[in-house]
């Protein structure tokens, strides 16, 4: 049974989501909260597997609530899925950076919401399909650091330094300005590959490009190892190198980058929901 919590300051919306999910044989809504403080308290009082979290709420917003819940979670639960009225903005990216497993828009189809809860419970990340292009743009052009943010920004709308949104490799980077990369742990590793894309640093090896492409296609580490005839530990090393070289926070960012630079077909601006294996 998937134990679900719902956090939103709109009671009608909470009731609607609860009625939908409670009707599923493998789900039970065990907690409801009207703001971030109530959500943090609810997660401390009872086990919750998946938490649906709004962003803009009184007292404590979804970013800080997500951060606190993730920090206090001993077993990696609850896994948090952001539900927002907005497409992609700094707050959504801040929540993902704080530890959320992805986000959907509140006008999501009922069946997609149900599928998303199950996917997050399985350990996957979820991205709203219609928001993918905006997410890619935001990853390529992360918000300015707090010191450069306009003084008109309020504390609740600025992303804290500790939750800097994931960022892609700067498009202006050149081989001469790129930082040295760690050497691959695989003997006889392929030499750096010239990808021909301004969005990828030139020091990526041919093998790393292969791994990045397969990550973009949704492959798990085990599947990548099987397809490339290498050990899973070697795959993990390549993934770690990719995260470092591309300045990507997590596997979700790698998936979006793989699509954005053309290693995999472009992320379509449609209503399809994307799920991403995180290991």
C-alpha positions in Angstrom: 0.0 0.0 0.0 1.4 3.4 -1.0 0.9 5.9 1.8 0.3 9.3 0.4 0.3 12.8 1.9 -1.1 15.9 0.3 0.1 19.5 1.0 -1.8 22.4 -0.4 -3.5 25.5 1.0 -6.6 25.0 -1.2 -8.9 22.6 0.8 -11.0 21.8 -2.3 -8.0 20.7 -4.3 -6.7 18.6 -1.4 -10.1 16.9 -1.1 -10.2 16.2 -4.9 -6.8 14.7 -5.0 -7.5 12.6 -1.9 -10.7 11.2 -3.4 -8.9 10.3 -6.6 -6.0 8.5 -4.9 -8.0 6.8 -2.2 -10.1 5.2 -4.9 -7.0 3.3 -6.1 -6.6 -0.2 -4.5 -2.9 0.3 -3.8 -3.0 3.8 -2.3 -4.2 5.4 0.9 -4.1 9.1 1.8 -2.8 9.1 5.3 -2.0 12.9 5.8 -3.3 16.2 4.7 -1.6 19.6 5.4 -2.4 23.2 4.5 1.1 24.6 4.6 4.8 23.6 4.9 4.9 23.6 8.7 2.0 21.2 8.9 3.7 19.0 6.3 6.9 18.8 8.2 5.0 17.9 11.4 2.9 15.3 9.6 6.0 13.6 8.2 7.6 13.4 11.6 4.5 11.8 13.1 3.8 9.0 10.7 5.4 7.1 7.8 4.5 8.6 4.4 5.7 7.1 1.1 4.9 9.8 -1.4 4.1 13.5 -0.6 2.4 15.8 -3.1 3.7 19.2 -2.3 2.4 22.7 -3.4 5.0 25.5 -3.7 3.3 28.7 -2.7 1.8 28.4 0.7 1.5 30.5 3.9 3.9 30.3 6.8 6.3 27.9 5.1 6.6 27.4 1.4 7.2 24.1 -0.5 10.9 24.7 -1.0 11.8 25.0 2.6 9.3 22.3 3.6 10.9 19.9 1.1 14.4 20.7 2.4 13.4 20.1 6.0 11.5 16.9 5.2 14.4 15.5 3.1 16.9 16.3 5.8 14.9 14.6 8.5 14.1 11.5 6.4 16.2 8.6 7.7 15.1 6.1 5.0 14.6 8.4 2.0 10.9 8.7 2.5 8.7 10.4 1.9 9.6 11.0 -1.8 8.2 14.4 -2.7 6.4 15.3 -5.9 5.8 18.9 -6.6 2.4 20.0 -7.9 2.2 23.5 -9.1 -0.1 25.9 -11.1 3.0 27.4 -12.8 5.1 25.9 -15.5 8.8 26.2 -14.6 10.1 29.0 -12.4 12.9 29.5 -9.8 10.7 28.1 -7.0 10.0 24.9 -8.8 13.7 24.4 -9.6 14.5 25.3 -6.0 12.2 22.6 -4.8 13.7 20.0 -7.1 17.2 21.1 -5.9 16.0 20.7 -2.3 15.3 17.0 -3.0 11.9 16.7 -4.7 11.6 13.8 -7.2 10.1 15.9 -9.9 7.0 18.0 -10.6 3.7 18.1 -12.4 1.2 20.8 -13.2 -2.0 20.8 -11.1 -4.1 20.5 -14.3 -2.6 17.0 -14.9 -4.9 14.3 -16.1 -6.1 12.1 -13.2 -4.5 9.0 -14.8 -1.2 10.8 -15.1 -1.3 11.8 -11.4 -1.9 8.2 -10.4 0.9 7.0 -12.6 3.2 9.7 -11.2 2.6 8.6 -7.6 3.4 5.0 -8.5 6.5 6.0 -10.4 7.9 8.2 -7.6 7.1 5.4 -5.1 9.2 3.0 -7.3 12.1 5.5 -7.0 11.8 7.2 -10.4 11.7 10.9 -11.0 8.8 12.6 -12.9 8.8 15.6 -15.2 5.7 17.2 -16.7 6.0 16.8 -20.4 4.7 20.2 -21.3 7.2 21.8 -18.9 10.3 19.9 -20.3 11.4 22.6 -22.8 11.2 25.3 -20.1 13.1 23.0 -17.7 15.9 22.6 -20.2 16.2 26.3 -20.7 16.3 26.9 -16.9 19.0 24.2 -16.5 21.1 25.9 -19.2 20.6 29.4 -17.7 20.3 29.0 -13.9 19.1 32.0 -11.8 21.7 34.5 -10.8 23.3 34.0 -7.4 21.6 35.7 -4.4 24.0 38.6 -4.5 22.9 39.5 -8.0 19.2 39.1 -7.4 17.1 42.3 -7.4 16.4 43.8 -4.0 12.8 43.5 -4.8 12.9 39.7 -4.3 11.3 38.5 -1.2 12.8 35.7 1.1 10.0 33.3 0.1 10.7 33.7 -3.6 14.5 33.6 -3.6 16.2 30.3 -3.9 18.5 29.8 -0.8 22.2 29.3 -1.6 22.0 25.7 -0.3 19.4 24.8 -2.8 20.9 26.2 -6.0 18.9 24.7 -9.0 20.7 22.1 -11.0 22.6 23.6 -13.9 23.9 22.4 -17.2 27.3 23.1 -18.7 27.4 26.7 -19.8 26.9 27.1 -23.5 29.8 29.5 -23.7 32.3 27.0 -22.4 35.1 26.1 -24.7 37.8 23.4 -24.5 40.3 26.0 -23.4 38.2 27.3 -20.6 36.8 24.0 -19.3 38.2 22.7 -16.0 40.2 19.5 -16.1 38.1 16.5 -15.7 38.8 13.4 -13.5 40.4 10.5 -15.3 38.2 7.5 -16.1 38.8 4.5 -13.8 38.6 2.2 -16.8 42.0 1.2 -18.3 42.3 2.1 -21.9 39.5 4.5 -21.7 38.4 6.2 -24.9 40.1 9.6 -25.6 38.0 12.8 -25.4 35.2 12.8 -27.9 34.4 15.8 -30.1 30.6 16.0 -29.7 30.3 19.1 -31.9 27.8 20.5 -29.5 28.5 23.8 -27.7 26.5 22.5 -24.7 28.9 19.7 -23.9 32.5 20.1 -22.8 35.0 18.7 -25.2 36.7 16.5 -22.6 33.8 14.1 -22.5 35.0 10.7 -23.6 33.3 8.6 -26.3 32.2 6.1 -23.5 30.8 8.9 -21.4 28.8 10.1 -24.4 27.4 6.6 -24.8 26.4 6.5 -21.2 24.8 9.9 -21.4 22.8 8.9 -24.4 21.5 5.8 -22.7 20.6 7.8 -19.6 18.7 10.1 -21.9 16.8 7.1 -23.1 15.7 6.1 -19.6 18.1 3.2 -19.1 19.0 2.2 -15.5 22.7 1.5 -14.6 22.1 -2.2 -14.8 20.7 -1.9 -18.3 23.5 0.4 -19.4 26.1 -2.1 -18.0 24.4 -5.0 -20.0 24.2 -3.0 -23.2 27.8 -1.7 -23.1 29.3 -5.0 -21.7 30.8 -3.2 -18.7 30.4 -3.6 -14.9 27.8 -1.6 -13.0 30.5 -0.1 -10.9 32.1 1.3 -14.1 28.7 2.7 -15.1 28.5 4.5 -11.8 32.0 5.9 -12.3 30.9 7.3 -15.7 27.7 8.7 -14.3 29.7 10.4 -11.5 32.1 11.9 -14.1 29.2 13.2 -16.2 27.6 14.9 -13.2 30.9 16.6 -12.4 31.8 17.6 -15.9 28.4 18.8 -16.8 27.8 20.5 -13.5 24.5 18.6 -13.2 22.9 18.0 -9.8 21.4 14.6 -10.6 20.3 12.1 -13.2 17.2 14.2 -14.1 19.4 17.0 -15.3 21.5 14.5 -17.3 18.3 13.2 -19.0 17.2 16.7 -20.0 20.7 17.6 -21.2 20.9 14.5 -23.3 17.7 15.5 -25.1 18.6 19.1 -25.3 22.0 18.7 -27.0 20.6 16.2 -29.5 22.0 12.9 -28.2 18.4 11.7 -27.9 15.3 13.0 -29.7 14.2 16.4 -28.4 11.8 16.7 -25.5 8.5 17.4 -27.0 6.3 20.2 -25.8 3.3 18.0 -25.2 1.2 16.5 -22.4 3.2 13.3 -22.0 4.7 12.6 -18.6 8.3 11.6 -18.4 9.6 9.2 -15.7 13.3 8.9 -15.1 15.1 5.9 -13.3 17.4 7.4 -10.7 19.8 4.4 -10.4 
